[in-house]
């Protein structure tokens, strides 16, 4: 199973952005 870090690297975004999406907080466009 990929880690948040793996997903962030693949998506080209920060670790915090991935965390916010997974936890359904903050505004992500």
C-alpha positions, 0 to 999 in steps of 0.5 A, spaced: 500 500 500 502 506 498 504 511 503 502 519 503 509 521 501 508 516 495 502 519 493 504 526 493 510 524 489 506 521 484 501 527 484 506 532 484 503 535 490 505 536 497 504 531 503 500 536 506 495 537 500 494 529 500 493 529 507 488 534 506 484 531 501 484 524 504 481 527 511 476 531 507 479 538 510 481 544 506 480 547 499 483 543 494 482 545 487 
